[in-house]
């Protein structure tokens, strides 16, 4: 995570919300950020950093409510069904944009019921391999798997953080190697999953 990028995104967000506050009498009460992942996740950390700075900037408390589950659709539904007064905001990952394709019967309309405000951060994805395998890039990984395909029954790709964008990458690599995608989500030391 690029700290400079996150700090600039937080600053831009504060300016945008502060500009709204100056042109209206908003905010009159506390603001709630609903985060569709567990406390300690990348999205949660970004939301808490923005909430801290925003609280100091606008003089109103910004609280965090973690509502994990169903790829973020539980939290998104809560915000979509809340009063559209600017006091309940969804802080989601990029997985939000693919949810309508994954979940065809969402109880809300991603486009009509929610309005994007700003990008808060960019969280990188990393593919890691043991250094003793001699794999330097994805091409090497695919070649190695294809070369040992007779000995290999399956490949296991472990996913951390944004499940949907990682799953897409895992499927892409699996297809290249001639396998069906089987992924397992790795969670931090929490009981909730996302």
Residue frames relative to the residue before (quaternion, step in Angstrom):
aa qw qx qy qz dx dy dz
X 1.0000 0.0000 0.0000 0.0000 0.00 0.00 0.00
X 0.3318 -0.7525 0.5383 0.1844 3.59 -0.73 1.05
X 0.3858 -0.7626 0.4735 0.2131 3.57 -0.37 1.27
X 0.6447 0.5260 -0.3293 0.4464 3.60 0.92 -0.84
X 0.6448 0.5159 -0.3203 0.4642 3.60 0.99 -0.84
X 0.6629 0.5055 -0.3103 0.4569 3.58 0.90 -0.91
X 0.6658 0.4971 -0.3150 0.4587 3.60 0.89 -0.87
X 0.6604 0.4831 -0.3237 0.4751 3.60 0.97 -0.74
X 0.6295 0.5202 -0.3391 0.4671 3.61 1.04 -0.70
X 0.6316 0.5202 -0.3274 0.4724 3.58 1.00 -0.80
X 0.6602 0.5109 -0.3056 0.4580 3.57 0.90 -0.92
X 0.6573 0.4996 -0.3125 0.4697 3.60 0.92 -0.88
X 0.6408 0.5271 -0.3209 0.4567 3.59 0.99 -0.82
X 0.6504 0.5071 -0.3154 0.4695 3.55 0.96 -0.87
X 0.6497 0.5095 -0.3238 0.4620 3.60 0.92 -0.84
X 0.6550 0.5141 -0.3155 0.4551 3.59 0.95 -0.88
X 0.7021 0.4400 -0.2714 0.4897 3.58 0.86 -0.91
X 0.6230 0.5333 -0.3383 0.4615 3.59 1.08 -0.68
X 0.6218 0.5321 -0.3371 0.4654 3.60 1.05 -0.75
X 0.6400 0.5056 -0.3226 0.4802 3.58 1.01 -0.80
X 0.6523 0.5259 -0.3151 0.4457 3.56 0.96 -0.86
X 0.6734 0.4973 -0.2995 0.4577 3.60 1.05 -0.72
X 0.7028 0.4488 -0.2780 0.4768 3.61 1.06 -0.59
X 0.7523 0.2189 -0.1626 0.5997 3.58 1.26 -0.23
X 0.5516 -0.5906 0.4469 0.3838 3.54 -1.23 -0.10
X 0.3960 0.6829 -0.4911 0.3683 3.56 1.20 0.60
X 0.6586 -0.2166 -0.7204 -0.0181 1.70 -1.90 1.56
X 0.3025 -0.7486 0.5680 0.1599 3.54 -1.09 0.76
X 0.7850 0.1854 -0.0795 0.5858 3.58 1.26 -0.34
X 0.7176 -0.4227 0.3264 0.4470 3.56 -1.33 0.05
X 0.2978 -0.7258 0.5984 0.1624 3.53 -1.23 0.65
X 0.1931 -0.7812 0.5845 0.1040 3.57 -1.04 0.76
X 0.2015 -0.7270 0.6465 0.1139 3.52 -0.97 0.99
X 0.1612 -0.7585 0.6249 0.0905 3.59 -0.77 1.04
X 0.1131 -0.7976 0.5924 0.0061 3.55 -0.69 1.20
X 0.3320 -0.7999 0.4683 0.1753 3.63 -0.56 1.11
X 0.6663 0.4419 -0.3042 0.5179 3.58 1.21 0.42
X 0.6624 -0.5294 0.3620 0.3872 3.56 -1.27 0.31
X 0.6239 -0.5059 0.4329 0.4091 3.53 -1.30 0.37
X 0.7579 0.3470 -0.2727 0.4803 3.56 -0.92 0.91
X 0.5251 0.6068 -0.4290 0.4148 3.60 1.24 -0.15
X 0.6862 -0.4826 0.3421 0.4233 3.58 -1.23 0.31
X 0.6597 0.5032 -0.3041 0.4682 3.58 0.94 -0.90
X 0.6417 0.5259 -0.3156 0.4606 3.59 1.00 -0.81
X 0.6473 0.5222 -0.3219 0.4525 3.58 0.92 -0.87
X 0.6519 0.4994 -0.3102 0.4790 3.58 0.94 -0.86
X 0.6505 0.5218 -0.3167 0.4520 3.61 0.90 -0.92
X 0.6705 0.4965 -0.2994 0.4629 3.60 0.93 -0.86
X 0.6374 0.5178 -0.3317 0.4642 3.59 1.00 -0.74
X 0.6633 0.4840 -0.2985 0.4865 3.58 0.95 -0.87
X 0.6449 0.5358 -0.3218 0.4398 3.61 0.93 -0.88
X 0.6466 0.5279 -0.3200 0.4481 3.58 0.96 -0.85
X 0.7026 0.4539 -0.2632 0.4807 3.57 0.87 -0.98
X 0.6522 0.5208 -0.3155 0.4515 3.57 0.99 -0.81
X 0.6041 0.5515 -0.3453 0.4601 3.60 1.03 -0.79
X 0.6847 0.4775 -0.2812 0.4735 3.58 0.88 -0.93
X 0.6951 0.5081 -0.2721 0.4296 3.58 0.98 -0.83
X 0.8091 0.2937 -0.1467 0.4874 3.61 0.82 -0.92
X 0.4761 -0.7171 0.4153 0.2943 3.58 1.25 -0.07
X 0.6393 0.4420 -0.3425 0.5278 3.58 1.21 0.41
X 0.5290 -0.6348 0.4629 0.3208 3.55 -1.10 0.69
X 0.1265 -0.7445 0.6508 0.0780 3.54 -1.08 0.83
X 0.1218 -0.8113 0.5709 0.0324 3.57 -0.57 1.18
X 0.3358 -0.7142 0.5795 0.2034 3.54 -1.32 0.41
X 0.0449 -0.7568 0.6511 0.0350 3.55 -1.01 0.87
X 0.2096 -0.7742 0.5869 0.1107 3.57 -0.58 1.16
X 0.0182 0.7946 -0.6013 0.0817 3.54 -0.76 1.14
X 0.0138 0.8516 -0.5237 0.0176 3.62 0.49 1.14
X 0.5330 0.6451 -0.4741 0.2739 3.52 -1.31 0.36
X 0.8630 0.1314 -0.1157 0.4739 3.52 -1.29 0.63
X 0.6741 -0.5341 0.3008 0.4120 3.57 0.89 0.94
X 0.7042 -0.4605 0.2599 0.4738 3.58 1.16 0.54
X 0.5148 0.6782 -0.4140 0.3219 3.60 1.22 -0.16
X 0.5761 0.5670 -0.3938 0.4376 3.62 1.12 -0.47
X 0.6837 0.4668 -0.2772 0.4876 3.58 0.89 -0.94
X 0.6478 0.5187 -0.3246 0.4538 3.60 0.93 -0.87
X 0.6401 0.5189 -0.3227 0.4658 3.58 0.99 -0.79
X 0.6301 0.5356 -0.3344 0.4520 3.59 0.97 -0.84
X 0.6908 0.4582 -0.2820 0.4830 3.59 0.88 -0.90
X 0.6360 0.5357 -0.3314 0.4458 3.61 0.96 -0.81
X 0.7306 0.4149 -0.2286 0.4918 3.59 1.04 -0.76
X 0.5254 0.6339 -0.4188 0.3830 3.62 1.23 -0.12
X 0.6476 -0.4861 0.3979 0.4313 3.55 -1.28 0.27
X 0.3625 -0.7627 0.4904 0.2155 3.64 -0.70 1.01
X 0.3015 0.7877 -0.4761 0.2490 3.57 0.64 1.17
X 0.5764 -0.6232 0.3644 0.3828 3.59 1.27 0.12
X 0.6007 0.5804 -0.3615 0.4142 3.60 1.22 0.19
X 0.7168 0.2923 -0.2272 0.5908 3.60 1.27 -0.13
X 0.0025 -0.8262 0.5579 -0.0786 3.55 -0.42 1.28
X 0.3429 -0.7246 0.5660 0.1926 3.56 -1.10 0.77
X 0.0862 -0.7503 0.6535 0.0503 3.57 -0.89 0.97
X 0.0523 0.8386 -0.5275 0.1256 3.55 -0.11 1.35
X 0.5030 -0.6105 0.5106 0.3369 3.54 -1.34 0.11
X 0.7092 -0.4379 0.3270 0.4452 3.55 -1.30 -0.03
X 0.5058 0.6614 -0.4115 0.3707 3.60 1.23 -0.30
X 0.5179 0.6682 -0.3951 0.3593 3.56 1.23 -0.48
X 0.6845 0.5192 -0.2938 0.4190 3.58 0.96 -0.84
X 0.7140 0.4285 -0.2716 0.4826 3.61 1.13 -0.45
X 0.4400 0.7311 -0.4430 0.2750 3.60 1.21 -0.21
X 0.6366 0.5234 -0.3644 0.4336 3.66 0.89 -0.67
X 0.6586 0.4935 -0.3095 0.4764 3.61 1.11 -0.60
X 0.6897 0.4714 -0.2711 0.4781 3.57 1.09 -0.68
X 0.7738 0.2162 -0.0917 0.5883 3.55 1.02 -0.89
X 0.2126 -0.8412 0.4818 0.1227 3.63 0.06 1.22
X 0.7573 0.3570 -0.2097 0.5051 3.63 1.13 -0.43
X 0.0952 0.8164 -0.5604 0.1020 3.58 0.82 0.94
X 0.4408 -0.7072 0.4828 0.2693 3.61 -0.99 0.74
X 0.7229 0.3052 -0.2225 0.5786 3.59 1.26 0.26
X 0.4035 -0.6725 0.5606 0.2659 3.56 -1.29 0.33
X 0.4432 -0.7329 0.4515 0.2501 3.58 -0.49 1.20
X 0.7135 0.4436 -0.2534 0.4795 3.60 0.97 -0.81
X 0.7579 0.4150 -0.2199 0.4528 3.60 0.77 -1.01
X 0.7547 0.4239 -0.2179 0.4508 3.59 0.97 -0.81
X 0.7666 0.2587 -0.1493 0.5684 3.59 1.22 -0.31
X 0.1715 -0.7806 0.5955 0.0817 3.57 -1.08 0.77
X 0.4058 -0.7172 0.5129 0.2407 3.57 -0.79 1.00
X 0.2534 -0.7673 0.5723 0.1394 3.57 -1.06 0.76
X 0.7607 -0.2680 0.2239 0.5472 3.59 0.66 -1.10
X 0.4795 -0.5909 0.5463 0.3501 3.54 -1.32 0.25
X 0.2674 -0.7918 0.5313 0.1391 3.57 -0.84 0.96
X 0.8078 -0.0786 0.0973 0.5760 3.60 0.99 -0.74
X 0.2612 -0.7087 0.6260 0.1940 3.50 -1.38 0.21
X 0.1132 -0.8047 0.5819 0.0307 3.56 -0.54 1.18
X 0.3510 -0.7770 0.4821 0.2014 3.60 -0.52 1.14
X 0.3160 -0.6950 0.6098 0.2126 3.53 -1.30 0.49
X 0.1103 -0.8063 0.5806 0.0251 3.55 -0.97 0.84
X 0.2066 -0.7338 0.6358 0.1205 3.56 -1.04 0.87
X 0.0716 -0.8248 0.5604 -0.0236 3.57 -0.63 1.17
X 0.0345 -0.7769 0.6284 -0.0195 3.56 -1.01 0.92
X 0.5905 -0.5636 0.4390 0.3755 3.56 -1.14 0.62
X 0.4984 -0.6860 0.4346 0.3036 3.62 -0.83 0.90
X 0.6453 0.5360 -0.3397 0.4253 3.62 1.08 -0.48
X 0.5488 0.6154 -0.3974 0.4027 3.62 1.24 0.04
X 0.4009 -0.7423 0.4578 0.2807 3.60 1.22 -0.33
X 0.4843 0.6479 -0.4377 0.3925 3.59 1.21 0.44
X 0.1734 -0.8276 0.5314 0.0514 3.56 -0.65 1.17
X 0.8015 0.0172 0.0064 0.5977 3.62 1.18 -0.51
X 0.7326 -0.4183 0.2929 0.4500 3.58 -1.31 0.03
X 0.6069 0.5498 -0.3585 0.4481 3.62 1.03 -0.71
X 0.6433 0.5084 -0.3141 0.4786 3.59 0.99 -0.84
X 0.6383 0.5342 -0.3233 0.4502 3.59 0.96 -0.85
X 0.6770 0.4876 -0.2886 0.4698 3.57 0.85 -0.98
X 0.6511 0.5099 -0.3146 0.4659 3.60 0.95 -0.87
X 0.6530 0.5203 -0.3124 0.4531 3.58 0.94 -0.87
X 0.6648 0.4895 -0.3049 0.4748 3.59 0.94 -0.86
X 0.6549 0.5058 -0.3157 0.4643 3.60 0.93 -0.87
X 0.6439 0.5382 -0.3081 0.4481 3.57 1.01 -0.87
X 0.7778 0.3126 -0.1641 0.5199 3.58 0.96 -0.82
X 0.2549 0.8220 -0.4848 0.1556 3.59 1.25 0.32
X 0.6402 0.5310 -0.3470 0.4334 3.59 0.94 -0.73
X 0.7053 0.4370 -0.2570 0.4955 3.57 1.06 -0.71
X 0.7021 0.4681 -0.2541 0.4726 3.57 1.16 -0.58
X 0.2541 -0.7769 0.5593 0.1383 3.58 -0.74 1.03
X 0.7931 -0.0552 0.0542 0.6041 3.55 1.08 -0.65
X 0.2420 -0.7065 0.6257 0.2255 3.51 -1.31 0.18
X 0.2318 -0.7680 0.5822 0.1324 3.52 -1.06 0.71
X 0.0968 -0.7772 0.6215 0.0211 3.51 -0.74 1.12
X 0.2018 -0.8000 0.5571 0.0945 3.55 -0.63 1.10
X 0.2419 -0.7980 0.5457 0.0827 3.51 -0.89 1.01
X 0.0470 -0.7660 0.6410 0.0158 3.53 -1.03 0.86
X 0.8264 0.2037 -0.1883 0.4900 3.56 -1.09 0.75
X 0.8654 -0.0457 0.0215 0.4986 3.58 -0.89 -0.93
X 0.3339 -0.8070 0.4604 0.1591 3.52 -0.05 1.36
X 0.7165 0.4854 -0.2872 0.4106 3.61 0.80 -0.90
X 0.6860 0.4462 -0.3173 0.4792 3.62 0.81 -0.81
X 0.6341 0.5110 -0.3357 0.4734 3.59 1.06 -0.67
X 0.6301 0.5309 -0.3406 0.4529 3.59 0.94 -0.82
X 0.6207 0.5383 -0.3361 0.4605 3.58 1.00 -0.81
X 0.6754 0.4833 -0.2943 0.4729 3.60 0.88 -0.91
X 0.6396 0.5249 -0.3238 0.4589 3.58 1.01 -0.83
X 0.6511 0.5115 -0.3180 0.4620 3.58 0.94 -0.85
X 0.6338 0.5401 -0.3243 0.4488 3.55 0.98 -0.86
X 0.6739 0.4761 -0.2888 0.4855 3.59 0.90 -0.94
X 0.6440 0.5346 -0.3198 0.4440 3.59 0.95 -0.90
X 0.6479 0.5135 -0.3178 0.4643 3.60 0.95 -0.89
X 0.6337 0.5365 -0.3236 0.4538 3.57 0.97 -0.88
X 0.7173 0.4366 -0.2382 0.4880 3.57 1.06 -0.78
X 0.5146 -0.6679 0.4026 0.3564 3.58 1.27 -0.15
X 0.5642 0.5836 -0.3853 0.4389 3.59 1.16 0.54
X 0.4598 -0.5829 0.5657 0.3589 3.50 -1.34 0.24
X 0.4964 -0.6753 0.4578 0.2966 3.54 -1.07 0.69
X 0.0474 0.7414 -0.6686 0.0317 3.51 -0.96 0.97
X 0.0067 0.8251 -0.5635 0.0395 3.56 -0.47 1.14
X 0.1758 -0.7575 0.6201 0.1034 3.50 -1.25 0.51
X 0.3354 -0.7478 0.5373 0.1991 3.55 -0.79 0.99
X 0.2196 -0.7638 0.5960 0.1147 3.55 -0.83 1.00
X 0.1683 -0.8098 0.5588 0.0607 3.55 -0.68 1.10
X 0.5230 -0.5761 0.5067 0.3713 3.52 -1.26 0.35
X 0.6878 -0.4796 0.3381 0.4273 3.57 -1.26 -0.01
X 0.4295 0.6444 -0.5114 0.3726 3.55 0.42 1.28
X 0.5251 -0.6271 0.4639 0.3403 3.54 -1.23 0.27
X 0.6442 0.5189 -0.3298 0.4550 3.59 1.12 -0.59
X 0.1977 -0.7451 0.6190 0.1503 3.53 -1.27 0.42
X 0.1019 -0.7766 0.6156 0.0867 3.53 -1.28 0.37
